[in-house]
């Protein structure tokens, strides 16, 4: 018996595979990306629209704009050897973006992309969930199958160049026509909700990548501009009996709203409250961050520039640690996060992960108290001449880094239960999500208690005159307005991501040395502060004389006594 086989086209003895006309492939893929690849955008637009007529106009007009932009872009890429790999990357990027925008309310801007590029394995692991591969499959599966099943038809380069240019022109015409037809509604929407421009897939990633390349690459190949080349130690170092030791704790993802010292309904900071009542710790309640993510905020905290001066941009200058080291002090950075973002590149530094302490370092990450383990030995290993003058120690916390808040505290240190244990935050009941986050704040309270006890013991032993400044790098969203985590562009960021906690404690010895009394320090606590103040306040507290020190930004300067004023007119100590 004979069966009838399906006909096939032959070229010589080989079957000719079916192909796509470039224009057909471009517009079909553009339509898919405009609709399925931008689901978070359309859900957001739908929520923002008023009447049904306005909703229809916005979805239709904005949809045609997105379609036209995408088609113009893909038309320029419609070459057989280019189209497949490039569109594969764009489809996958759109799928991943869709997941994180749906899951956490994230938007894709240059800062967010820079943060993604510096994410370490621990952070990636925390972001993994069963919804990620499902979203990628639903958004990217069908177009990828079609892209790789049929190649583009081969044509000579000159006719194809004309067709590609024509396709791009048609896309531009579609954008212009849609904009003109719905200009009033569309202009109002974009003016009042600027975050929408960062939600258009995959254009948002292309724009962010281009901005990063233009803004950051030239700066990264240039040498940093020196800061504080005239830095010298002040007169307080002449004939000192005990050197100063200042611990600067860089908090992670702590928002002031959930800090007990700031009037939060829950007592998430019982240890700090005790230090405030009994030991003179001062809480600063009105502190603003420089950025909404670690990549921006940490370098900005240590920058000589304010945010308004460009401290939130890729650094072009040396930072506070360079000035302290140039003045002759010993500096040490210990990291329990995804790196110091270049701040500690020129000073001694270490990672808590290298310690591998049982009970504190498990599963590829450490709890914050691991940074205190063996700290005396680490300090003893610093240059002895510098150490004899004074030490500035920076501890960079894991803190409340999400979405795995439940991993930030051990089981016996969770006062608020039940807690959310999922990294799919929107799946958790709001009260359980807050419980998990508050447990991480309570554990930061415990870590700061241990740090303060360690400092007090070094003061009591006669080794140092000690102090601590704690300041978080940025805050966090816990579902307010549909937002989770952090990283919203600063101009659009809610207060939860920019209002951060800060506390300061100075031992009696360091108070006498610096002239900064507890009473005066408490008088400054209600004043608005920001990351802009850290650079200058540390220089003032450590009595480092340099033209880079701006007294107007030194939050401790108003507390100078007659003794500290006398230091200003005394000759600097010899280094």
C-alpha positions, 0 to 999 in steps of 0.5 A, a space after each residue: 500500500 502506498 501513502 501519499 506524502 506531502 509535497 515539498 519545494 526542492 532546491 537541488 536535492 534539499 527541501 526548501 524551508 518555509 520562510 517569513 517575509 521580513 515585513 510580516 515577521 516584523 509586524 507580527 512580532 511587534 504586535 505580540 510584544 506590544 500586547 503580551 509583552 506590555 501587559 503591566 503597562 496596559 494594566 496600569 493604564 487601565 487603572 489610571 483611565 477615567 471613563 470607558 471612552 477615555 480608557 478606550 482612547 488611551 489603550 488604543 492610542 498608546 497601544 498604537 504608539 508602542 506598536 509603531 515604535 517597536 515595528 520601527 526598531 525591528 524593521 531596522 533589524 530585519 536582516 536574516 543573520 541579525 533578526 533571530 539573535 536580536 529579537 530573541 534577546 528582546 523577547 526574553 528581556 520583555 518577558 523578564 521585565 514583565 515578571 518583575 513589573 507585575 510581581 514588584 511594581 518595578 520600572 526599568 530605568 538606567 538606575 534599575 538596570 545598573 543595579 541589575 548588572 551589579 546583582 550577586 548570586 544571593 540577590 538573584 536567588 532571593 528573586 527566584 520563584 515559580 512564577 518567573 519561568 511561567 511568565 517567561 514561558 507565556 510571554 516568550 514561548 510562542 514568539 521564540 518558537 516562531 522566530 526559530 522555526 522560520 528564518 527570514 527570506 533572503 534578499 539582496 541587500 539593496 532592496 532589503 535596505 529600502 524595505 527596512 527603511 520603509 517599514 521603519 517609516 510606516 512605524 513612525 507614521 503610526 506613532 505620529 498619527 496615534 499621538 495626534 488623534 489622542 494627544 490630549 488624553 495621552 499628554 495628560 497621562 504621560 505628564 502626570 504619570 512619568 513612570 509609564 515611560 519606563 514600562 514600555 517593553 523592550 524600549 525601556 531596556 534599550 533606553 536604559 542601556 544606552 543611557 548607561 553606556 553614554 553616562 557611565 563608560 566614559 567616567 569609568 575609564 577616567 581617573 577619579 579626581 582627587 579630594 582633600 589633597 590638603 587633608 591633615 589631622 587636627 590638634 586633638 591628635 597631638 599627644 593623644 592618650 587614646 585614639 578615636 574609633 568611629 564605626 559607620 554602619 551602612 544600613 540596608 533597605 531600612 525605612 524610617 516608617 518602621 523604625 520604633 524610635 521614629 514613633 512606629 506603633 510596634 517596638 521594632 527597636 527595643 535595644 536602641 530605645 534602651 541605649 537612647 534612654 540610658 547611654 545617650 544615643 540620639 535618633 535622627 527622625 528626618 533623614 532623606 536618602 540620596 537614591 532608592 537603591 544601593 548602587 546610587 545611595 552608597 557612593 552618594 553617602 560617601 561622596 563630597 558632592 551633595 545630591 544636587 551637585 551630582 552625588 547621585 551620578 557615577 562617581 568622578 571624585 574620590 570619596 570620604 574614605 580616601 580623604 580619611 586615609 590621606 589624612 593618616 587614619 586607618 580605614 577598614 570596610 567590612 561588607 555583608 552585601 553585594 559589594 561596596 560599589 567602588 567606595 572601598 576600592 582603595 582602602 583595606 576591605 573584607 567580606 563577611 562571607 569569607 568568615 564561614 562562621 557556623 550559625 551565622 553564615 549558612 546557605 551562602 550568606 551571613 547574618 550581620 553579626 558575623 561582621 563583628 567576629 574577629 574584628 579586633 584581629 582585623 583592626 590589629 592587622 591594619 597599619 600600626 602607625 595609622 591605627 595609633 592615630 585613629 580608625 574609621 570602620 565601615 560595616 555594610 549590612 545585609 539588613 532588610 534586603 528583600 524580597 527574602 525578608 524572612 532570611 534576615 533574622 534567625 528563628 529565635 529572633 522573630 518577635 512578629 509572627 506569622 511572617 511571609 516566607 515567600 519571595 512572591 510578595 504579592 502572594 502574602 497577606 499584607 500583615 504577614 509581609 509586614 511581620 517579616 520586614 519588621 523582624 528584619 528591622 528588629 534584627 538590625 536593632 539587635 546587631 546595632 546593640 551588639 555593635 554598641 556593646 563592642 564599642 563600649 567595651 573598647 572604650 572601657 578597656 582604654 584602647 579607643 574613644 569610640 562612636 557609631 553612626 548608623 544610616 540606611 542607604 534607602 527604604 522599601 515599599 511593602 505593597 503601598 500603591 502596588 509597589 514592592 522592594 525599591 529602585 523607583 526613579 527618585 523623582 517618582 519614589 514614594 516616601 517609604 523608599 527615601 525616608 531612612 533611619 539614622 542614629 548616632 552614639 558617642 562615648 563620653 571620651 569621644 564627646 570630650 575629644 570632639 566637643 560634641 555633647 549629647 545635649 547639643 546632639 539631641 538638639 540637632 535630631 529634629 532637623 532635616 538631614 540627608 546623605 549629603 551630611 555624612 561626608 562632612 560630619 565624619 570629617 568634623 567628628 574625626 577632626 580632619 582639616 581640609 578645604 573639602 570639609 563644608 561646615 554648613 553640611 556638618 550636622 555636628 558643627 553646631 555642637 562645637 564647644 569652646 574646646 572644639 573651636 580652639 582646635 580650629 585655630 590650633 596648628 594641625 598635628 603632624 602626620 
